[in-house]
Each structure stands twice: as C-alpha cells, then as structure tokens.
Amino acid sequence: MATGHSAESHKITRLAQKNNEDDFHHPTEKIAQLEEIKSIICEDILEVFGGQGNLTKWYQEIGTVTTLTKETTGDSFEYIYKLRSEKRKFNWIDIDSYGYPDRLFPVIFELMKDECGLVFTFPQVGVNCHNGISQQHFSTFYCNPTPTIGNVVGKITDWALREWMLASLVDVKKIKRIYRIVFMCKRVKATDMTNVRNR
C-alpha cells in the first residue's frame, strides 16, 4: 500500500529526531529550559508525542519514561485512554502536541499523581499555518481564534480544576516558533478548595 506525502514526511522527521539531527523540534533549547527546573522533575515521566531523541534520553536519566509515539504506541490521543483505564499515574507529563490539545485535555489530569509537573508546547500564533481549521480549533479550546499565552494558561488552569488540581505557572519559554509552558499541579481536597466543611 502506497504512503502519502505527509506519512513519508512524518517518517523523515521521526528519523531525524531519533538521530538527533532535527533542528525544527529543537531539543537542545527544550533541555536547557528543563535543566533550569530540574529539581522539580522526578520519576514516572510521560512524554506525549516524544521523538525518542535527545529529549527522551535526557528524561531517561531522570527516571522511568513512558514515551508515546506513532511508531511505539499508535495514536497518542487514543493511547492516553488506555493509560487511564490501567489507572497509570505520573509525576511529570510533557505534551509536545504543538498547541492542539484535542482529546488530551482535560483527561490528562486524570493521569497525574497528587503532585505532577506539566509541560505544554504551544505555537507562536501567526507563524504557524493559521487557516480556518486552526482558527476554529483555537476558538473551541481556548475561546479565541488567535489565543494569547494568557488564554492558554487560563484554559489549562480551568481544565485542572475539573480534577480538583491547582495548576501553578512555573515558566514560559519562547523557543524559536514555539512556547514551552511549564506548570506544577497539585491535587487539593474539594472541601479545602471550596472552603466547605462536611458534617
């Protein structure tokens, strides 16, 4: 069966990532950001849309890494539901979905231990291909066809509250054409969050 252009392009990109020859996904700058906050990163790491290159190897030096790629686990959007059904929990989750959360949110918060770091990649709006589809996507998920970092941070914070998690912004780093946004999430009792006492 013949493969289309996008499938072939995807294979080339993955091979470049694996051989650490990929500039577009710039693992060096991502690692530099993580080095600055290394003290809060611990084992049980979930890397969504990982490239199995330098970034994955860096994470493997920190702890046990579950890397979701098309080659290893198939569709990441589907596989997180398998992880949820297995009641898997992680201390650190890195989502490199280039700003398109789709079915990852808010379910990703169900995969978090009581304290968990979250890294989320978001494109610089205006640089990426901003067509009608992406505008509708951003409108649906961020309530804005051209979302700001504030819109994204606010929405992720709201999604966290659905699972009684408080998401605190740790760092925002612009790396070429993307932003890498880092949160620390902590589960809070519903009674404490709402200031209500059970009788």
Beta strands, then each sheet from edge to edge (+ up, - down):
strand 1: 45-48
strand 2: 65-68
strand 3: 90-95
strand 4: 112-123
strand 5: 165-175
strand 6: 178-187
sheet 1: 2+ 1+ 3+ 4+ 6- 5+
end
